[in-house]
Amino acid sequence: MGWAATKELLSQDKRFEVDGANIATSFLKGHTGSEYQDNETTEVWGPARIQRAWDAIALHETPSIAQHAAAEVALTNLGITADLLGPKS
């Protein structure tokens, strides 16, 4: 979201990771609802799962914290690190 063309989505006082996490969770809350279940599992996108998505997005560039968080958060950070550094690092 740091490169968002829609400036109304961005705040002046937050890091782009936090803006991105806020935008994503707003989307999830508006498009999933407590009754939503994805096609592959019966897991509901409830508050805990939405919070986990927020954590993963907000902490994706903070490995010193992400590595101590839930598996999804740590793996998001590792995936982004691998993407940035490439296969030869």
Biopython code that builds the backbone (N, CA, C, O; Angstrom):
import numpy as np
from Bio.PDB.StructureBuilder import StructureBuilder

atoms = [
    (1, "MET", "N", (0.821, -1.189, 0.000)),
    (1, "MET", "CA", (0.000, 0.000, 0.000)),
    (1, "MET", "C", (0.866, 1.254, 0.000)),
    (1, "MET", "O", (0.368, 2.356, -0.231)),
    (2, "GLY", "N", (2.132, 1.093, 0.252)),
    (2, "GLY", "CA", (3.017, 2.243, 0.237)),
    (2, "GLY", "C", (3.094, 2.903, -1.116)),
    (2, "GLY", "O", (3.464, 4.072, -1.224)),
    (3, "TRP", "N", (2.746, 2.157, -2.151)),
    (3, "TRP", "CA", (2.775, 2.688, -3.508)),
    (3, "TRP", "C", (1.368, 2.840, -4.064)),
    (3, "TRP", "O", (1.187, 2.890, -5.280)),
    (4, "ALA", "N", (0.386, 2.914, -3.203)),
    (4, "ALA", "CA", (-1.014, 2.967, -3.632)),
    (4, "ALA", "C", (-1.276, 4.229, -4.439)),
    (4, "ALA", "O", (-0.831, 5.319, -4.080)),
    (5, "ALA", "N", (-1.997, 4.063, -5.523)),
    (5, "ALA", "CA", (-2.387, 5.214, -6.336)),
    (5, "ALA", "C", (-3.568, 5.940, -5.707)),
    (5, "ALA", "O", (-3.784, 7.122, -5.976)),
    (6, "THR", "N", (-4.324, 5.252, -4.883)),
    (6, "THR", "CA", (-5.481, 5.845, -4.212)),
    (6, "THR", "C", (-5.023, 6.378, -2.859)),
    (6, "THR", "O", (-5.005, 5.647, -1.870)),
    (7, "LYS", "N", (-4.661, 7.626, -2.823)),
    (7, "LYS", "CA", (-4.067, 8.212, -1.624)),
    (7, "LYS", "C", (-5.038, 8.265, -0.445)),
    (7, "LYS", "O", (-4.608, 8.395, 0.702)),
    (8, "GLU", "N", (-6.347, 8.166, -0.715)),
    (8, "GLU", "CA", (-7.324, 8.179, 0.373)),
    (8, "GLU", "C", (-7.171, 6.953, 1.271)),
    (8, "GLU", "O", (-7.614, 6.966, 2.420)),
    (9, "LEU", "N", (-6.550, 5.902, 0.756)),
    (9, "LEU", "CA", (-6.359, 4.687, 1.539)),
    (9, "LEU", "C", (-5.206, 4.808, 2.522)),
    (9, "LEU", "O", (-5.112, 4.024, 3.466)),
    (10, "LEU", "N", (-4.335, 5.774, 2.313)),
    (10, "LEU", "CA", (-3.126, 5.888, 3.116)),
    (10, "LEU", "C", (-3.269, 6.944, 4.196)),
    (10, "LEU", "O", (-3.921, 7.970, 4.002)),
    (11, "SER", "N", (-2.654, 6.677, 5.326)),
    (11, "SER", "CA", (-2.660, 7.650, 6.411)),
    (11, "SER", "C", (-1.370, 8.468, 6.360)),
    (11, "SER", "O", (-0.420, 8.111, 5.663)),
    (12, "GLN", "N", (-1.355, 9.535, 7.086)),
    (12, "GLN", "CA", (-0.153, 10.367, 7.172)),
    (12, "GLN", "C", (0.721, 9.977, 8.358)),
    (12, "GLN", "O", (1.892, 10.351, 8.417)),
    (13, "ASP", "N", (0.154, 9.224, 9.306)),
    (13, "ASP", "CA", (0.857, 8.970, 10.559)),
    (13, "ASP", "C", (1.206, 7.505, 10.811)),
    (13, "ASP", "O", (1.675, 7.167, 11.898)),
    (14, "LYS", "N", (0.988, 6.629, 9.827)),
    (14, "LYS", "CA", (1.267, 5.213, 10.030)),
    (14, "LYS", "C", (2.220, 4.690, 8.965)),
    (14, "LYS", "O", (2.277, 5.208, 7.850)),
    (15, "ARG", "N", (2.959, 3.663, 9.327)),
    (15, "ARG", "CA", (3.818, 2.984, 8.360)),
    (15, "ARG", "C", (2.954, 2.325, 7.298)),
    (15, "ARG", "O", (1.789, 2.012, 7.543)),
    (16, "PHE", "N", (3.529, 2.114, 6.110)),
    (16, "PHE", "CA", (2.742, 1.528, 5.033)),
    (16, "PHE", "C", (2.308, 0.107, 5.364)),
    (16, "PHE", "O", (1.269, -0.341, 4.879)),
    (17, "GLU", "N", (3.083, -0.619, 6.185)),
    (17, "GLU", "CA", (2.684, -1.965, 6.589)),
    (17, "GLU", "C", (1.384, -1.936, 7.391)),
    (17, "GLU", "O", (0.521, -2.797, 7.221)),
    (18, "VAL", "N", (1.255, -0.943, 8.262)),
    (18, "VAL", "CA", (0.044, -0.816, 9.073)),
    (18, "VAL", "C", (-1.129, -0.392, 8.198)),
    (18, "VAL", "O", (-2.232, -0.920, 8.341)),
    (19, "ASP", "N", (-0.901, 0.553, 7.296)),
    (19, "ASP", "CA", (-1.965, 0.926, 6.355)),
    (19, "ASP", "C", (-2.432, -0.291, 5.564)),
    (19, "ASP", "O", (-3.633, -0.517, 5.417)),
    (20, "GLY", "N", (-1.490, -1.070, 5.059)),
    (20, "GLY", "CA", (-1.838, -2.261, 4.286)),
    (20, "GLY", "C", (-2.616, -3.268, 5.109)),
    (20, "GLY", "O", (-3.590, -3.847, 4.627)),
    (21, "ALA", "N", (-2.196, -3.484, 6.349)),
    (21, "ALA", "CA", (-2.896, -4.419, 7.232)),
    (21, "ALA", "C", (-4.304, -3.924, 7.539)),
    (21, "ALA", "O", (-5.251, -4.710, 7.560)),
    (22, "ASN", "N", (-4.442, -2.628, 7.775)),
    (22, "ASN", "CA", (-5.774, -2.067, 8.039)),
    (22, "ASN", "C", (-6.690, -2.208, 6.830)),
    (22, "ASN", "O", (-7.860, -2.561, 6.973)),
    (23, "ILE", "N", (-6.166, -1.936, 5.650)),
    (23, "ILE", "CA", (-6.962, -2.050, 4.424)),
    (23, "ILE", "C", (-7.378, -3.500, 4.201)),
    (23, "ILE", "O", (-8.530, -3.771, 3.860)),
    (24, "ALA", "N", (-6.452, -4.427, 4.390)),
    (24, "ALA", "CA", (-6.763, -5.848, 4.190)),
    (24, "ALA", "C", (-7.819, -6.337, 5.172)),
    (24, "ALA", "O", (-8.742, -7.051, 4.781)),
    (25, "THR", "N", (-7.697, -5.963, 6.433)),
    (25, "THR", "CA", (-8.684, -6.438, 7.401)),
    (25, "THR", "C", (-10.041, -5.786, 7.178)),
    (25, "THR", "O", (-11.073, -6.415, 7.414)),
    (26, "SER", "N", (-10.058, -4.549, 6.733)),
    (26, "SER", "CA", (-11.344, -3.928, 6.375)),
    (26, "SER", "C", (-11.995, -4.688, 5.232)),
    (26, "SER", "O", (-13.204, -4.921, 5.243)),
    (27, "PHE", "N", (-11.192, -5.077, 4.241)),
    (27, "PHE", "CA", (-11.705, -5.865, 3.127)),
    (27, "PHE", "C", (-12.260, -7.199, 3.626)),
    (27, "PHE", "O", (-13.370, -7.588, 3.264)),
    (28, "LEU", "N", (-11.490, -7.892, 4.451)),
    (28, "LEU", "CA", (-11.935, -9.191, 4.957)),
    (28, "LEU", "C", (-13.224, -9.073, 5.757)),
    (28, "LEU", "O", (-14.131, -9.891, 5.605)),
    (29, "LYS", "N", (-13.305, -8.067, 6.598)),
    (29, "LYS", "CA", (-14.520, -7.880, 7.401)),
    (29, "LYS", "C", (-15.719, -7.573, 6.525)),
    (29, "LYS", "O", (-16.837, -7.987, 6.831)),
    (30, "GLY", "N", (-15.496, -6.856, 5.446)),
    (30, "GLY", "CA", (-16.594, -6.488, 4.560)),
    (30, "GLY", "C", (-16.996, -7.563, 3.574)),
    (30, "GLY", "O", (-18.106, -7.536, 3.043)),
    (31, "HIS", "N", (-16.103, -8.516, 3.320)),
    (31, "HIS", "CA", (-16.377, -9.516, 2.289)),
    (31, "HIS", "C", (-16.483, -10.941, 2.797)),
    (31, "HIS", "O", (-16.800, -11.842, 2.020)),
    (32, "THR", "N", (-16.230, -11.171, 4.069)),
    (32, "THR", "CA", (-16.297, -12.543, 4.554)),
    (32, "THR", "C", (-17.467, -12.753, 5.494)),
    (32, "THR", "O", (-18.255, -13.678, 5.301)),
    (33, "GLY", "N", (-17.591, -11.924, 6.489)),
    (33, "GLY", "CA", (-18.658, -12.121, 7.457)),
    (33, "GLY", "C", (-18.440, -13.397, 8.250)),
    (33, "GLY", "O", (-17.664, -14.261, 7.844)),
    (34, "SER", "N", (-19.106, -13.512, 9.352)),
    (34, "SER", "CA", (-18.901, -14.674, 10.210)),
    (34, "SER", "C", (-19.409, -15.955, 9.570)),
    (34, "SER", "O", (-19.006, -17.043, 9.981)),
    (35, "GLU", "N", (-20.282, -15.855, 8.577)),
    (35, "GLU", "CA", (-20.816, -17.055, 7.946)),
    (35, "GLU", "C", (-19.959, -17.555, 6.793)),
    (35, "GLU", "O", (-20.200, -18.643, 6.270)),
    (36, "TYR", "N", (-18.959, -16.772, 6.392)),
    (36, "TYR", "CA", (-18.142, -17.149, 5.239)),
    (36, "TYR", "C", (-17.232, -18.318, 5.574)),
    (36, "TYR", "O", (-16.616, -18.351, 6.639)),
    (37, "GLN", "N", (-17.153, -19.263, 4.672)),
    (37, "GLN", "CA", (-16.193, -20.353, 4.761)),
    (37, "GLN", "C", (-15.573, -20.500, 3.391)),
    (37, "GLN", "O", (-16.268, -20.456, 2.376)),
    (38, "ASP", "N", (-14.259, -20.676, 3.362)),
    (38, "ASP", "CA", (-13.642, -20.827, 2.054)),
    (38, "ASP", "C", (-13.943, -22.220, 1.495)),
    (38, "ASP", "O", (-14.463, -23.075, 2.212)),
    (39, "ASN", "N", (-13.628, -22.446, 0.253)),
    (39, "ASN", "CA", (-13.998, -23.680, -0.430)),
    (39, "ASN", "C", (-13.182, -24.887, 0.000)),
    (39, "ASN", "O", (-13.604, -26.022, -0.224)),
    (40, "GLU", "N", (-12.032, -24.672, 0.607)),
    (40, "GLU", "CA", (-11.141, -25.784, 0.913)),
    (40, "GLU", "C", (-11.211, -26.242, 2.361)),
    (40, "GLU", "O", (-10.811, -27.365, 2.669)),
    (41, "THR", "N", (-11.704, -25.408, 3.242)),
    (41, "THR", "CA", (-11.771, -25.782, 4.654)),
    (41, "THR", "C", (-13.105, -25.339, 5.221)),
    (41, "THR", "O", (-13.898, -24.674, 4.555)),
    (42, "THR", "N", (-13.327, -25.717, 6.443)),
    (42, "THR", "CA", (-14.535, -25.249, 7.120)),
    (42, "THR", "C", (-14.201, -24.158, 8.124)),
    (42, "THR", "O", (-15.032, -23.796, 8.957)),
    (43, "GLU", "N", (-12.989, -23.639, 8.042)),
    (43, "GLU", "CA", (-12.575, -22.593, 8.972)),
    (43, "GLU", "C", (-13.249, -21.272, 8.617)),
    (43, "GLU", "O", (-13.222, -20.835, 7.466)),
    (44, "VAL", "N", (-13.839, -20.661, 9.599)),
    (44, "VAL", "CA", (-14.542, -19.394, 9.412)),
    (44, "VAL", "C", (-13.554, -18.238, 9.567)),
    (44, "VAL", "O", (-12.647, -18.291, 10.398)),
    (45, "TRP", "N", (-13.740, -17.202, 8.762)),
    (45, "TRP", "CA", (-12.917, -15.996, 8.887)),
    (45, "TRP", "C", (-13.477, -15.160, 10.033)),
    (45, "TRP", "O", (-14.122, -14.135, 9.811)),
    (46, "GLY", "N", (-13.226, -15.602, 11.236)),
    (46, "GLY", "CA", (-13.662, -14.885, 12.418)),
    (46, "GLY", "C", (-12.623, -13.871, 12.859)),
    (46, "GLY", "O", (-11.616, -13.672, 12.180)),
    (47, "PRO", "N", (-12.863, -13.229, 13.997)),
    (47, "PRO", "CA", (-11.954, -12.184, 14.477)),
    (47, "PRO", "C", (-10.512, -12.650, 14.671)),
    (47, "PRO", "O", (-9.584, -11.903, 14.362)),
    (48, "ALA", "N", (-10.306, -13.855, 15.173)),
    (48, "ALA", "CA", (-8.929, -14.324, 15.410)),
    (48, "ALA", "C", (-8.179, -14.519, 14.097)),
    (48, "ALA", "O", (-7.003, -14.171, 13.996)),
    (49, "ARG", "N", (-8.843, -15.065, 13.106)),
    (49, "ARG", "CA", (-8.189, -15.292, 11.812)),
    (49, "ARG", "C", (-7.920, -13.964, 11.099)),
    (49, "ARG", "O", (-6.879, -13.799, 10.463)),
    (50, "ILE", "N", (-8.842, -13.036, 11.204)),
    (50, "ILE", "CA", (-8.638, -11.712, 10.609)),
    (50, "ILE", "C", (-7.488, -10.988, 11.315)),
    (50, "ILE", "O", (-6.691, -10.311, 10.666)),
    (51, "GLN", "N", (-7.401, -11.129, 12.630)),
    (51, "GLN", "CA", (-6.283, -10.524, 13.369)),
    (51, "GLN", "C", (-4.964, -11.142, 12.938)),
    (51, "GLN", "O", (-3.960, -10.438, 12.833)),
    (52, "ARG", "N", (-4.949, -12.441, 12.687)),
    (52, "ARG", "CA", (-3.732, -13.114, 12.229)),
    (52, "ARG", "C", (-3.297, -12.550, 10.881)),
    (52, "ARG", "O", (-2.104, -12.364, 10.641)),
    (53, "ALA", "N", (-4.256, -12.276, 10.000)),
    (53, "ALA", "CA", (-3.930, -11.662, 8.707)),
    (53, "ALA", "C", (-3.327, -10.279, 8.929)),
    (53, "ALA", "O", (-2.343, -9.920, 8.284)),
    (54, "TRP", "N", (-3.916, -9.499, 9.843)),
    (54, "TRP", "CA", (-3.378, -8.167, 10.149)),
    (54, "TRP", "C", (-1.938, -8.295, 10.644)),
    (54, "TRP", "O", (-1.053, -7.572, 10.187)),
    (55, "ASP", "N", (-1.708, -9.214, 11.576)),
    (55, "ASP", "CA", (-0.363, -9.404, 12.124)),
    (55, "ASP", "C", (0.641, -9.755, 11.026)),
    (55, "ASP", "O", (1.736, -9.195, 10.976)),
    (56, "ALA", "N", (0.264, -10.680, 10.152)),
    (56, "ALA", "CA", (1.179, -11.117, 9.088)),
    (56, "ALA", "C", (1.543, -9.972, 8.159)),
    (56, "ALA", "O", (2.702, -9.836, 7.765)),
    (57, "ILE", "N", (0.569, -9.150, 7.807)),
    (57, "ILE", "CA", (0.829, -8.034, 6.894)),
    (57, "ILE", "C", (1.626, -6.935, 7.594)),
    (57, "ILE", "O", (2.608, -6.433, 7.046)),
    (58, "ALA", "N", (1.211, -6.566, 8.793)),
    (58, "ALA", "CA", (1.877, -5.470, 9.501)),
    (58, "ALA", "C", (3.314, -5.817, 9.883)),
    (58, "ALA", "O", (4.168, -4.933, 9.946)),
    (59, "LEU", "N", (3.585, -7.091, 10.137)),
    (59, "LEU", "CA", (4.911, -7.490, 10.605)),
    (59, "LEU", "C", (5.771, -8.125, 9.525)),
    (59, "LEU", "O", (6.837, -8.662, 9.827)),
    (60, "HIS", "N", (5.334, -8.076, 8.278)),
    (60, "HIS", "CA", (6.071, -8.788, 7.232)),
    (60, "HIS", "C", (7.484, -8.259, 7.013)),
    (60, "HIS", "O", (8.328, -8.984, 6.486)),
    (61, "GLU", "N", (7.761, -7.042, 7.395)),
    (61, "GLU", "CA", (9.102, -6.465, 7.240)),
    (61, "GLU", "C", (9.809, -6.293, 8.581)),
    (61, "GLU", "O", (10.779, -5.540, 8.675)),
    (62, "THR", "N", (9.334, -6.982, 9.619)),
    (62, "THR", "CA", (9.936, -6.865, 10.942)),
    (62, "THR", "C", (10.287, -8.256, 11.459)),
    (62, "THR", "O", (9.594, -8.785, 12.328)),
    (63, "PRO", "N", (11.362, -8.858, 10.930)),
    (63, "PRO", "CA", (11.680, -10.234, 11.308)),
    (63, "PRO", "C", (11.980, -10.419, 12.791)),
    (63, "PRO", "O", (11.740, -11.497, 13.334)),
    (64, "SER", "N", (12.493, -9.404, 13.449)),
    (64, "SER", "CA", (12.818, -9.544, 14.868)),
    (64, "SER", "C", (11.577, -9.789, 15.717)),
    (64, "SER", "O", (11.682, -10.317, 16.823)),
    (65, "ILE", "N", (10.408, -9.413, 15.218)),
    (65, "ILE", "CA", (9.145, -9.690, 15.904)),
    (65, "ILE", "C", (8.438, -10.866, 15.245)),
    (65, "ILE", "O", (7.952, -11.763, 15.934)),
    (66, "ALA", "N", (8.378, -10.869, 13.931)),
    (66, "ALA", "CA", (7.619, -11.888, 13.203)),
    (66, "ALA", "C", (8.093, -13.299, 13.518)),
    (66, "ALA", "O", (7.278, -14.220, 13.579)),
    (67, "GLN", "N", (9.389, -13.489, 13.718)),
    (67, "GLN", "CA", (9.903, -14.835, 13.979)),
    (67, "GLN", "C", (9.420, -15.405, 15.302)),
    (67, "GLN", "O", (9.519, -16.610, 15.531)),
    (68, "HIS", "N", (8.899, -14.553, 16.176)),
    (68, "HIS", "CA", (8.390, -14.999, 17.474)),
    (68, "HIS", "C", (6.868, -15.073, 17.496)),
    (68, "HIS", "O", (6.280, -15.401, 18.527)),
    (69, "ALA", "N", (6.242, -14.781, 16.399)),
    (69, "ALA", "CA", (4.780, -14.749, 16.325)),
    (69, "ALA", "C", (4.245, -16.094, 15.834)),
    (69, "ALA", "O", (4.992, -17.062, 15.689)),
    (70, "ALA", "N", (2.954, -16.131, 15.586)),
    (70, "ALA", "CA", (2.296, -17.344, 15.086)),
    (70, "ALA", "C", (2.930, -17.797, 13.776)),
    (70, "ALA", "O", (3.557, -17.008, 13.069)),
    (71, "ALA", "N", (2.760, -19.061, 13.469)),
    (71, "ALA", "CA", (3.393, -19.653, 12.284)),
    (71, "ALA", "C", (3.071, -18.891, 11.004)),
    (71, "ALA", "O", (3.960, -18.676, 10.180)),
    (72, "GLU", "N", (1.831, -18.483, 10.822)),
    (72, "GLU", "CA", (1.453, -17.764, 9.601)),
    (72, "GLU", "C", (2.200, -16.444, 9.471)),
    (72, "GLU", "O", (2.573, -16.034, 8.372)),
    (73, "VAL", "N", (2.412, -15.789, 10.595)),
    (73, "VAL", "CA", (3.125, -14.508, 10.600)),
    (73, "VAL", "C", (4.602, -14.736, 10.275)),
    (73, "VAL", "O", (5.171, -14.036, 9.438)),
    (74, "ALA", "N", (5.212, -15.706, 10.932)),
    (74, "ALA", "CA", (6.623, -16.009, 10.683)),
    (74, "ALA", "C", (6.846, -16.466, 9.248)),
    (74, "ALA", "O", (7.820, -16.058, 8.614)),
    (75, "LEU", "N", (5.963, -17.303, 8.731)),
    (75, "LEU", "CA", (6.119, -17.799, 7.363)),
    (75, "LEU", "C", (5.892, -16.708, 6.324)),
    (75, "LEU", "O", (6.530, -16.711, 5.272)),
    (76, "THR", "N", (4.994, -15.782, 6.611)),
    (76, "THR", "CA", (4.812, -14.645, 5.701)),
    (76, "THR", "C", (6.108, -13.855, 5.611)),
    (76, "THR", "O", (6.540, -13.484, 4.520)),
    (77, "ASN", "N", (6.725, -13.599, 6.754)),
    (77, "ASN", "CA", (7.996, -12.879, 6.773)),
    (77, "ASN", "C", (9.077, -13.643, 6.027)),
    (77, "ASN", "O", (9.826, -13.049, 5.252)),
    (78, "LEU", "N", (9.173, -14.942, 6.245)),
    (78, "LEU", "CA", (10.189, -15.745, 5.560)),
    (78, "LEU", "C", (9.967, -15.766, 4.051)),
    (78, "LEU", "O", (10.923, -15.697, 3.279)),
    (79, "GLY", "N", (8.719, -15.858, 3.637)),
    (79, "GLY", "CA", (8.416, -15.860, 2.204)),
    (79, "GLY", "C", (8.792, -14.553, 1.538)),
    (79, "GLY", "O", (9.342, -14.545, 0.436)),
    (80, "ILE", "N", (8.500, -13.456, 2.199)),
    (80, "ILE", "CA", (8.830, -12.149, 1.633)),
    (80, "ILE", "C", (10.344, -11.946, 1.621)),
    (80, "ILE", "O", (10.887, -11.376, 0.675)),
    (81, "THR", "N", (11.021, -12.408, 2.663)),
    (81, "THR", "CA", (12.479, -12.325, 2.693)),
    (81, "THR", "C", (13.083, -13.123, 1.545)),
    (81, "THR", "O", (13.990, -12.642, 0.865)),
    (82, "ALA", "N", (12.590, -14.331, 1.326)),
    (82, "ALA", "CA", (13.087, -15.154, 0.218)),
    (82, "ALA", "C", (12.815, -14.490, -1.126)),
    (82, "ALA", "O", (13.653, -14.537, -2.027)),
    (83, "ASP", "N", (11.653, -13.877, -1.258)),
    (83, "ASP", "CA", (11.306, -13.196, -2.505)),
    (83, "ASP", "C", (12.253, -12.029, -2.772)),
    (83, "ASP", "O", (12.687, -11.823, -3.905)),
    (84, "LEU", "N", (12.568, -11.275, -1.736)),
    (84, "LEU", "CA", (13.443, -10.112, -1.903)),
    (84, "LEU", "C", (14.896, -10.501, -2.145)),
    (84, "LEU", "O", (15.578, -9.879, -2.960)),
    (85, "LEU", "N", (15.370, -11.518, -1.447)),
    (85, "LEU", "CA", (16.781, -11.896, -1.545)),
    (85, "LEU", "C", (17.069, -12.848, -2.695)),
    (85, "LEU", "O", (18.201, -12.920, -3.174)),
    (86, "GLY", "N", (16.069, -13.568, -3.134)),
    (86, "GLY", "CA", (16.252, -14.487, -4.241)),
    (86, "GLY", "C", (16.800, -15.835, -3.814)),
    (86, "GLY", "O", (17.133, -16.034, -2.645)),
    (87, "PRO", "N", (16.893, -16.758, -4.757)),
    (87, "PRO", "CA", (17.276, -18.135, -4.432)),
    (87, "PRO", "C", (18.757, -18.334, -4.128)),
    (87, "PRO", "O", (19.124, -19.376, -3.585)),
    (88, "LYS", "N", (19.604, -17.392, -4.451)),
    (88, "LYS", "CA", (21.047, -17.584, -4.276)),
    (88, "LYS", "C", (21.584, -16.981, -2.991)),
    (88, "LYS", "O", (22.798, -16.931, -2.791)),
    (89, "SER", "N", (20.705, -16.525, -2.124)),
    (89, "SER", "CA", (21.197, -15.916, -0.881)),
    (89, "SER", "C", (21.146, -16.891, 0.267)),
    (89, "SER", "O", (21.522, -16.546, 1.387)),
]
sb = StructureBuilder()
sb.init_structure("model")
sb.init_model(0)
sb.init_chain("A")
sb.init_seg("    ")
for serial, (resi, resn, name, xyz) in enumerate(atoms, 1):
    if name == "N":
        sb.init_residue(resn, " ", resi, " ")
    sb.init_atom(name, np.array(xyz, "f"), 0.0, 1.0, " ", f" {name:<3s}", serial, name[0])
structure = sb.get_structure()
